[in-house]
Every structure is written in C-alpha cells, then in structure tokens.
Amino acid sequence: MRINYNLLKKIEQEYGESWYILNVEEFRHNYQELSNAFNKIYPYTKIAYSYKTNYIPALCKIVNDEGGYAEVVSEMEYDLALAIGVNPTDIIVNGPYKPAKSFEEYLLNGSIVNLDSYAEYKLLRKLIREHQDKSFNIGIRCNFELKNAQTSRFGFDINNKFFYHMINELGNIKNVRFTMLHCHYPYRDLRLFDERIDKMINIYKKVLKNNNPYCIDIGGGLGGKVDEQIRQQLNYNVADYQDYADVIAIKMRQEFEYEKNKPTLIIEPGTALVANTMQYVCKVVEIKNISNRYIAITSGSKINYHRLATKLNLPFSVCSNNNQQRQFYDSIDISGYTCMEDDYLYTNYRGELGIGDYLVFDNVGSYSVVYKPPFILPNVPIITLDNGSIKILKEAETFEYIFQTYHIK
C-alpha cells in the first residue's frame, strides 16, 4: 500500500499521532535473500534469528515458518519462541546470564545451550549427574582477540588451558552432545569476519573427534540494508549479504568441501534482516524560531530509535496536504517530545516543512521497539499495511499497562 497524507491521516485518527509501520513481507524477503546468498555457496547454512534485535512475534513466526532457528538470550525470549510454536530443539540459548532454573529448563527441553562461563559449566556438571537419563545439547562460546578490536567480555578464553580440557571432558560424557562452537562480536567490518571465521575453523579442527558433525556458529553482527544517506554517515564500508557470504561461506566450502561429515554453519543475524523493514511516523506540531534558529517540534522522539541510530540523521520523507503554513527552510532541526535538550530526530534539514506534516523515518527496525523505555510516554502501536487494510500488530501501551506492576503502599 502506497503511503500518502490521506492514509496517514486515517491512521492517526485510529491510533494517535505517532506509530511504527512494519513491512512483514520485506522481512521474509530479506530472510530468503540472506539464506540463498550463503546456501548457494555452502549449502549447510542455517539462520538463527536474533530475537533481542526485534522480537515482534509476527517476525519470529516467519523465521520458524522458513525453517530457521530462534536465537535467544533471556527467559522472556525463550518463552516467546515456545509460544509461537518453535520446537525447543530449534532454539539456541546464548548470553552471559542464565538463571539456574531456566538453564535447567532449556537443557531438559533439548535446546542448544552455549556455555558462557565456568559457573555455567559447573551447573551443567551438576545437572548431568541428576539427569543421567537425559541427553544435553551443549555449545561453547569462544573468546579470542581480533586485530584492532576491543577485548570481549563474553565466553571462554581459547588461550586458557582449561578451555580444551573442558571440551575434552564434555566429549567423554555419554549424555552430553557437544553440538557447536559459537562466537559473537558486534563488528560489521568484513575484515573482522574474515578473521573470525578463520579462527573458528581452526578451533573446530583442534576439537574435532571421531568426525562428529559439530556446528560452527559464527554469531551475528552482520550489517543490514541501508540507504545511501546512512552509508555516508558510517565510519566503515557497508557490506551486503553477498559480501558476507563471499567471506564466510566460501571459507567453509574451501575447508570442508571434501569432508564426509560437514559441519553446519550457523549465522545469527538481527539487524541484517530487520533494520529496513520498519518505519516510524510522527507529526509536526509546531515550528519555532529561537535566536534565528528554526526548530520543529514533533509527536515523536529519538528514543523511539535504536540507541546507535540516534547518532545518525535517518532518511525520512515528508507527507503533507500542502497547507499554507508550509515554507522552505535552508536549515531546520526536527526535535522530539521529551524534555531532553538533545532530543533531535534530525538536524539541519533542508526542505519544505509545515505544521501538520507527517514525517516517515526509514530503517528503524533494529533495536528500536525493544529498547524504547516508558520514558515520558508509553510506546506507540505497530501496524502493518496488508492488501489495502491496516492491521495492528502491537497495541499502543497505556497508563494501565505501565503502572500495573507498581504499588502505592
């Protein structure tokens, strides 16, 4: 459905002066495109979608329907995966904090749990003794240095002698299936992915026993599809799906092409799949001139973005009914509804703008909804435009929703 002023006015009358628009089919298209890019090179690749990036159930359901895994880092996300019908064996549990009760539930359900610390390893040994009739799917998060990158706080240092001792111990326990080697770093740079996959393959070869088909989970950090305006503001070369596949999948193929039991390659994209699938709409409610500086006040805020995207001027379009209040500005800053001085959705905009115009910001799918706090205003609804109709995917948060967990006395 084409977005225009009349459509946005209709949505406002039903849902308020700001909201998100989710393109569900764009997300499905991204999933298929990324999967195809990797699988045409290394046809043993699986996608595990990062729930923390954007856990809208409609998106998570698409991943499950397409045959992907759920990558979760909390009890809440794990429960969501189960609620939308994900088989527990198709859930990968990561993260540095796994409460003991949940840790046990994940394992007894048959999910893949990537150990992140020695405390978790000790807890695993306890559960192994208590449930000798159960089989546990275990992975290890690897921590290694990357050139010119900050040392990670997650996982096990591969240079610690206990690292390989622990893996050997796990391999000798009959009810433990050592399922995968895992790593994750937040860097989008292709050079660091090149280094990352080299190190993971090297670790894999060191721990491989009896030709068991382990998984190599390269983690996430892949970049998404971005507008040229965003590219110009980033301090690294933006890679596309094929670029990542040409580095990661090709090295996997070169290394394992002639192996009988090839390891499954797992990638854990979040931003790469969801960033360009959402828009954020708000309304210009006032335009001020303070000390010869023009400022537009809107019904939106930068806190409705991903915390890193707030440093960028995201591309947006203006939808107007061409009212007489509109005029051309050489420079106008577009500000938000909060009481923070730095709440600007866009700075130094050049173009026509007027009170009552709608602003439609692109590329807000990554971490926006999940990071939005109930600061000043509860979060806004999420809608999708489907075959001429407007469908609600998430209701607007309300006073009752926010304060139901508080007690006056």
Order of alpha helices (4+ residues) and beta strands (2+ residues): alpha-beta-alpha-beta-alpha-beta-alpha-beta-alpha-beta-alpha-beta-beta-alpha-beta-alpha-beta-alpha-alpha-beta-alpha-beta-beta-beta-beta-beta-beta-alpha-beta-beta-alpha
